[in-house]
Amino acid sequence: MKPLHKEYSAKDRQYYAQNRDEMLKYISPDTKSLLDVGCSSGVFGAAVKEHYGSTVWGIEPDEKAAKLAEVLLDRVYNTVFDENLNLNGKKFDCIVFNDVLEHLVNPVAALELCKSYLTDKGIIVCSIPNIRFFDAVYQIIINKDFPQTDSGIFDKTHLRFFTKKSIVRLFTEVDYEIRMVEGINSIKELNIKGYKNFKILNSLLFNAIEDMEYLQYAVVAVAKTH
């Protein structure tokens, strides 16, 4: 049985239908082939196909979501992304992890595995939740709680938690060159209460907590061996 099978099966179908349009700008227009790891129902991959004309394959452990993705993408594997995966020598210009690495038992192994599936100039594009997000820190420090939710920062299926600093360390330790790391989905954009208080506090602390403004960080990286 796949890890946390019961928890994933209980998730609302909307969990698997997020479009993640904010991540499209990180995909190179030259991308001919893309692998979407944790492709959910294929909505993001379909947008990539529409915008860039790319061939998009998906990996999705959830059976119901994988079947939906099969309608939208060029090929979908209903499995997990690990060393047992066999893509018959296929290489990709881009491999995407949209809020996926934090669900994996071993993100390091996943990034290492990517190297065997990347073309010579292939890149990794990721969205990774930020545990130092202002609202999350408020829950921990002020509310003295670490809630278990069906989605978001405190998603009960998250196995790993990252900050901007630890994201950079993760990619560096696996011998990737980070081309870009950028905050996405800010407190202001999400209309979360407390934005003004955050700005005041950050100013008083000389921008020491500026990384707390973002729900996630987008990363573009390339393996140094490529």
C-alpha positions in Angstrom: 0.0 0.0 0.0 1.2 3.5 -0.8 2.3 5.6 2.2 -0.6 7.5 3.8 -3.0 5.9 1.3 -6.0 6.4 3.6 -5.2 10.1 4.2 -4.7 10.9 0.4 -7.9 9.0 -0.5 -9.9 11.1 2.0 -8.8 14.4 0.5 -11.4 16.6 -1.3 -11.1 16.2 -5.1 -10.4 19.9 -5.3 -7.0 19.1 -3.7 -6.0 17.4 -7.0 -7.4 20.1 -9.2 -5.3 23.2 -8.4 -4.2 24.9 -11.6 -1.0 26.5 -10.1 -0.9 29.1 -12.9 1.6 31.2 -10.9 4.2 28.5 -11.7 3.9 28.8 -15.5 6.3 31.7 -15.7 9.1 29.5 -14.4 8.8 27.0 -17.3 11.1 27.9 -20.2 9.3 28.6 -23.5 11.9 26.2 -25.1 10.7 23.3 -23.1 9.8 20.4 -25.5 9.3 17.7 -22.9 8.2 18.0 -19.3 7.7 15.6 -16.5 5.2 16.7 -13.8 5.9 14.7 -10.6 2.7 14.6 -8.5 0.7 15.9 -11.5 -2.6 15.5 -9.7 -5.5 15.6 -12.2 -3.2 17.1 -14.9 -4.5 20.7 -14.9 -1.0 22.3 -14.6 0.5 20.0 -17.2 -2.4 20.8 -19.6 -1.7 24.5 -19.1 2.0 23.9 -20.0 0.9 22.1 -23.2 -1.4 24.9 -24.1 1.2 27.7 -23.4 4.3 26.1 -24.7 3.3 23.2 -26.9 5.3 20.8 -24.8 4.9 17.1 -24.5 4.0 16.5 -20.8 4.2 13.2 -18.9 2.9 12.9 -15.4 3.6 10.8 -12.3 0.6 10.5 -9.9 0.2 8.1 -7.0 -3.6 8.7 -6.5 -5.5 6.5 -8.8 -8.5 8.7 -9.3 -6.4 11.8 -10.0 -4.2 9.8 -12.4 -7.2 8.7 -14.5 -8.3 12.3 -14.8 -4.7 13.4 -15.8 -4.6 10.7 -18.5 -7.3 12.7 -20.4 -5.2 15.9 -20.4 -1.5 14.7 -20.6 0.5 12.7 -23.1 1.3 9.9 -20.7 0.6 9.3 -17.0 2.1 6.8 -14.6 -0.1 5.9 -11.6 2.9 5.3 -9.3 5.4 7.0 -7.0 8.6 8.7 -8.1 11.3 6.4 -6.9 14.1 4.1 -8.1 11.5 1.5 -9.3 10.1 3.8 -11.9 10.9 2.9 -15.5 10.4 5.5 -18.2 12.2 3.5 -20.9 15.1 6.0 -21.2 12.9 9.1 -21.7 14.7 12.4 -20.9 13.0 15.7 -20.1 13.9 19.4 -20.6 12.1 20.1 -17.3 10.9 18.2 -14.2 8.3 19.9 -12.0 7.5 19.3 -8.4 4.6 21.6 -7.4 4.2 21.2 -3.7 5.4 17.6 -3.8 8.9 17.3 -2.3 7.5 17.9 1.2 5.3 14.8 0.8 8.2 12.5 0.0 10.0 10.3 2.5 13.4 11.2 0.9 13.4 14.4 -1.2 17.2 14.1 -1.6 16.8 10.7 -3.3 14.1 12.2 -5.6 16.4 15.1 -6.7 19.2 12.6 -7.3 16.9 10.4 -9.4 16.0 13.5 -11.5 19.5 13.7 -12.8 18.9 10.4 -14.8 15.8 11.9 -16.4 17.1 15.3 -17.3 18.4 16.3 -20.8 21.8 18.0 -20.8 20.3 21.4 -20.3 17.3 20.2 -18.3 16.1 22.1 -15.3 14.1 21.4 -12.1 11.2 23.7 -11.3 9.7 23.4 -7.8 7.1 25.1 -5.5 7.9 24.3 -1.9 5.8 25.4 1.1 7.5 27.7 3.6 7.0 26.6 7.3 8.2 30.1 8.3 5.1 31.7 6.6 3.8 34.4 8.9 0.4 32.8 9.4 2.1 29.4 10.2 4.4 31.0 12.7 1.5 32.8 14.3 -0.3 29.4 14.8 2.8 27.9 16.4 4.0 30.8 18.6 0.8 32.7 19.4 -1.8 29.9 19.3 0.8 27.4 20.6 -0.5 24.8 18.1 0.7 22.7 15.2 -2.7 21.8 13.6 -3.2 18.9 11.2 -5.2 20.0 8.2 -6.2 18.5 4.8 -4.2 21.0 2.8 -1.8 24.0 3.2 1.2 24.4 5.4 0.0 22.0 8.1 -1.2 19.3 5.6 -1.3 16.0 7.5 0.4 14.3 4.6 3.5 16.5 4.7 6.5 14.4 5.8 9.1 17.3 5.5 9.0 21.0 6.3 11.2 23.6 4.7 12.3 27.3 5.1 13.9 29.3 2.3 17.3 28.6 3.9 16.8 24.9 4.1 15.4 24.8 0.5 18.7 26.3 -0.7 20.7 23.8 1.4 18.7 20.9 0.1 19.5 21.7 -3.6 23.1 22.6 -2.8 23.8 19.3 -1.0 22.4 17.3 -3.9 24.8 19.2 -6.2 22.3 21.5 -8.0 23.0 25.0 -9.0 20.1 27.2 -8.0 19.2 29.6 -10.9 16.4 31.3 -9.0 14.6 31.1 -5.6 11.6 33.4 -5.3 8.7 33.8 -2.9 5.2 33.2 -4.3 1.7 33.7 -2.8 2.4 36.5 -0.4 0.3 37.4 2.6 -1.1 40.3 0.7 -2.0 38.3 -2.4 -3.8 35.7 -0.3 -5.7 38.4 1.6 -4.6 37.0 5.0 -5.3 39.1 8.0 -2.3 40.6 9.6 -0.4 41.8 6.5 0.0 45.4 7.9 1.3 44.0 11.2 3.8 41.8 9.4 5.1 44.8 7.4 5.5 46.9 10.5 7.2 44.1 12.4 9.5 43.3 9.5 10.5 47.0 9.2 11.3 47.2 12.9 13.4 44.1 12.6 15.3 45.5 9.6 13.8 43.0 7.1 15.0 40.0 9.2 11.7 38.2 8.7 11.1 39.1 5.1 11.1 35.4 4.1 8.0 35.0 6.2 5.8 36.9 3.7 5.4 34.0 1.3 3.4 30.8 1.5 5.8 29.0 -0.8 9.1 29.4 -2.6 9.6 28.8 -6.3 12.9 27.2 -7.3 14.6 26.8 -10.6 17.7 24.6 -10.5 20.0 22.7 -12.8 22.2 19.7 -11.9 25.9 20.7 -11.9 26.8 17.5 -13.7 24.7 18.6 -16.7 
